[in-house]
């Protein structure tokens, strides 16, 4: 990796650090922009399909620039005591644009389809930290009606991401739709206080999937990694969803609202099973019998260990 890429990578990680450690909205906004600035050149890492990558990078830049402008304007109005219900909604909408949350989710599958694995992982994980930190910052300033609307939008996002994922045949687009569905759960985590636990588990599960995808012979392990994103037990993604549901019930959210998230999880199970089965069926029996089963068993043991650890804690 060149020195320039190291500089951009440091900016990418510095942005979320600034946003998370700040209690001032303008510094938090600056952290969002630092992360965005550092990511754009990194979208061209390991570039195999130049035209698709350029198209995805241009789409991502335009959408994020629009979100940044709206975020600055609405934040300036709200935190200067000049805001109204419209500016509050505009502030939340700008964060939804940055995160790809319904109804601003339209850019996620098309952008994800043209990127390589490393840039895609950065967009789906690290790039979400700063906007979610901003959302956590403003949650305390919103009225109860807007908080309930925010929770409902998270549930609808989970369902929409699941429906979009069932229409995908490309793995990158499917992971983008999966990220949309998980973003709905993360919004609920911001409201109930279990955001970081769910986000850490999601990042770890997605990281294992990308590790397996970089190995062309690990179809069996990739299939199990994709299935682990669904949140089924014994995979430790299940513990993230269980923690969100537990925190939601303890926060006295209405039960009917939780049904949106459960319905999205059930619908999304369809495309997780579809893609995991395709990887498992394409795996070589000789590789499985000649020792590759140790990797798959290690993956299962890791999930059992993590699940037991989090349940004991």
N, C-alpha and C positions, 0 to 999 in steps of 0.2 A: 504494500500500500504506500502511495506517495505521501510526501509531507503535506501537500495540499489537502488530500483526503483525510489525513489525520486532523488537520485544522477544522475541516467541516464536521468531522465526527465529534470532535470536542465541543463544537458549537451545538451540535444536535443534543448532546447529553447535558450541556450547561443550561440550555433553555428550561427543561423540566426541573432541574435543580433550583433555578432562580424562581420559578413559578411556585413550586411546592414550599419553599422557605420564605415566601413573601406574604405579608398581610395587607399589602397595598395594591390596589387594582392596576395602576399604571405599570408597576414593576412586574406584576403577574402577566400583563399584556406583553411587556417586553420579553419575558421568558418564552411566551408563545411564539413570538416573532423570531427570536434567536433559534429556536428549534426548527422552525420552518425554513429559515435561511440556511441552516446547516444541512438540511435534508436534500434540498433541490439538486446540488451537484452529485450527491451520493446515489441518486436514482439511476445514474448511468454506470454504476459499478457492474463489472462482469457482463457487459452489454453484448448479448448475442443477437438480438433482433432490434436493430437501431431504429427503424421506422416506428415500430410499436412502442418502444420505450420513449421516443420523442413525443409521440402523440399522448401517451399516458402522463408524461411529465408536464406537458403543456396544459392538459386538462386539470391536473392537480394544482399547478401554479395558479391558474385563473380562478378556480373555485376557492382556494385558500386565500388568495389576495382579496376576493370579494368578502369572505368571512372576516378577514382581519380588518378591513375598512369598516364594516358594520359593527364589529366588536369595539373598535376604538370610538366610533361615534356614539353608539348606545351606552357604552361604559362612561363616556364623558358626561352624557346627559343624566344618567342614573346616579352616579356617585357625586355629581355636583348639585344634587337636590333640585334638578330641573326636569326630572323624569316624570313619566306618567305610565299608565298601564301599557300604552303602545310601546314606549321605549323599553319597558321591562320585557315585553314579549319579543321585541327586536333583539335585545341582548341575549336572550335564550336561543333565539333563532340563529344568531351568528355563531354561537357555540355549537349548535346542531350542525351547521354547515361545516365547521372545522372537524367535527367528529364523524360526520356521515350518518346522522341519526334521522329517522323518519320525521318529517317528509323531505329532508335534505340528503337522502341516502343515495340518490340516483348516480352519483359519480363513483361510488366505491367499486362495483363490479368491473366497470370498464377500465378504470385506472389500474386495478389489480391485475387484469388480464394481460397487460403489456409490460409488466415489471419482472425483473429477475427475483430470485428467492430472497437475497439479503435486503435489497430495498423494500420488498414487499413486507418482510418481517419488521423492518423499522417503522413503516407506515402503520402497521396494524398493532404495534405495541408501544414503542418509545414515543411516537408522535402523539399518542392519545393522552399522555400524562399531563402535559401543560394545559390543554383545554379542560380536562376533567378537574385539574386543580383550580382553574378559574370558576368552573361550575360549582365546586365545593365552597369557594369563597363567597359566591353570591346567594347560595341557598338560604343562608341566615337572613338575608335581606328581603326575601320573597314572601308574599302573603300565603296563607294556607290554601287558598283557591288555586294559585299558581303552582304551588308544590304538588297538589293533587293532580293538576293538569300535566305537570312534568312526569309524575309517576305513570299516568295513563299513557303518555307518549312513549315512555320506556317500554311498556307492555306491548303497545302497537308496533314499536320498532322490532321487538323480539319476534312477533308474528310475521311481519313483512320480510325480515331477514330470512326467516325459515321458508316462506313461500318463494322468495327469490332463489334460495339455494336449491330448491327442488327443481328449478327450471334450468340449472347450469349443467353443462357437460365438460367444462374446463376446470381443472383443479384450482388454478389461481383465482378464477372468478368465484368458485365455491368458497374458498377461504375468505374472500372479501365479503361475501354474503354472510358467512359464519361470523365475521367480525361485526357486521351490522346487528346480528341477533344478540351477540354477547354485549354490544354497546348498550342495548336496552337493559340488560341485567346490571351493567355498571352504573347506569343512571339511578336505578333503584338502590344500588350500593352507596352512591353519594348521598341519597336521602336518608338512609338507615344506618350509615356508619360502618358498613362492611366492604367499602370500596377496595381498599388496599389488599385485603385478603383474597378477594375474588380476582383482582387484577394480577396479583403475583401467581396464582394458580393457573390462570389463563395464559400468561406469558410463558410459564414453564412448560405447559402442555403444547403450546404452539412451537416453542423452541425445539422440543423433541421431534415434532413432526418435520420441521425443516432440516434437522440433522439427518433424519432417516431419508428424506427426499434427496439429499445430496449424495446418498449412496445408491447407485443404480441397482444394486442387488438386494436391497432391504425392503422388498415389497410386502413381506409379511409384517415386518415391524411398522412400516408406514401405514398399513391398513389399521393396525391396532392404535397407532398414534392418532389417526383421523377419528377413529371411533372414540378415543378418550376425550375429544373435544365436545362430545355430545353430553357429557355429564352423567353417564350411566355408572353405577357401581360395578366393579370395584375401582374404577378410575378415579383419581383424586380430584378431577373436575367436578365430580358429584358433590364433594365437600364444599366447593365454592358456592354452588347453587343452594345447597342445604343451609349454609351460613347466611346467604342472602334472605332466604325464606324465613329463617329463624329470627333474624334481625327485623324483618318486615312485620312479623306477627308481634314481636315485642314492642314495636313502635306504634302499634294500634292502627295500622293501615287496614282498610276494609278488605274482607276476604275475597270479595268478587273481583277486586283489582288484581290479586295474585293469580287468578285464573288466566289472565292474559299471558303471563310469563310461562305458566305451566303448559298452556296450549301451544305457545311458540316452541317450547322445548320438545313437545311431542311431535310437532310437524317437522322440526329440524332433524329429528332422529331419522327420517326417511332418507335424506341425502347423505347423512353421515354413514348410514348402513350401505347405501349404494356405492359410495366411493371406497369404503373400507373393503367391501366384498370384491370389488374390481381389483384392488391391490392383492388381496389374499388369493384370488383365483389365478392371478398372473404370476404368483410366486412359484419358484422351482421346487419340486419335491426333493430333488437331490440336494439342493442347498439346505433344505429343512432337515433332511436326514443326516447331513454331513457335518452338523455342528452349529448351523445358524440358529437352531432352536435355542441355544444358550442366550442369544441376544434378546429374543422374544420373551423368554422366561425372566431375564433380568429386568426387562421393561415392566412385566407384570409384578415382579417382586418390589420394584421401585414404587409402583402405584399402591400396592398393599401397605408398604412401609410408610409412605407419606400419609395415606388415609388413616392409619393407626395413630401416627404421631399427632395429626391435627385433631383427631377425636379425643385423644388423651389430654391435649392442651386445652 
